[in-house]
Amino acid sequence: MSVFRSDLSLEARDATGTGAEADVALNLATGNIRLSILWTQEIQLSADDADQVAEALQRAAAESRSLAMTKAAQATEDPTGPPAAV
């Protein structure tokens, strides 16, 4: 299982027909966001695909912030387990 979760709604492909694709993925362990260009070192996007990439990055950023807030809240919670046996 990968620690990265890709934005499955993103379908941005190279406008020149090379088959290259953009991928935005959230690292579920660290909250970092990975922007990958698959199958090549560069990609030329249409305006619509550039909007899709920007929106995918915004979704990942929001989820990363939410993940960080959840982890911070869990770290500050007072552990209330069962009393220790004596």
N, C-alpha and C positions, 0 to 999 in steps of 0.2 A: 504494500500500500504506500502510495506517495504521500509525502507531507504537504505537497502542493495541491490546491484545488483550483482548477482553471475555471474561468468564466465561460460556461457552455453556451451562453447566448451571443458571444462575440464571434462573428464570422467575417473578419476583415482580411481581405486577400490583396495581393499586389495588383495594382491597376494596369501594369504592363503585361500581365499574363504569365509571369514566371512561376506561379504556383506558390510563392512565398506567402506565409500567413503570420498575423500578429496573434500573440497569446498573452493574456493577463491572468496571473495566478496568485492566490494568497497562500503564504506559508502558514499553515495552521499551528505550527509550533512556536514561531517567532512573531507572527503578525506582519512580517515583511512582504512586500508586493514584488513579484517578478514580472517584468515585461520582456517577452521573448519574441524574436523574429525567427520563425522557423524556416528551415531549408535554404537560408541565404544570410548574408550579412546586412542587407538593407531591404527596404520595402517602400514602394511608392503607393500612397493611399489616395483614394478618391475622397472628396470632402465628406461624403456620407460615411465611409469606413473610418475616417479620422474621428468623426463624431462618435462612432461606436467604440473606438479604442478609448477615447476620453471618458465616455460614460462607464466603460468597464473599469477603468482606473479609479473613477470616483466611487463606484460600488465597492471595489476592493479596499479603498481607503476608509470608507465608512465601516466596513466589516472589521478591518484591522483595528480601528479605534474602539469599536464595540468589544472586540476580543480583549484588548488591553484593559478596558474598564472592568470587564468581567474578572480578569485575572487579578487586577488590583483589589477589587471588592472581596474576592475569595481570600486574598492574602491578609486582609485586615479583619476578617470575620473572627469572632471569638470562638474557638473550638469548644463545642459543648457535647462531648461524648458521654458515655455512661460512666458513673463513678468508678474509680479504681478499686479493685478488691483488696482488702487489707488482711 
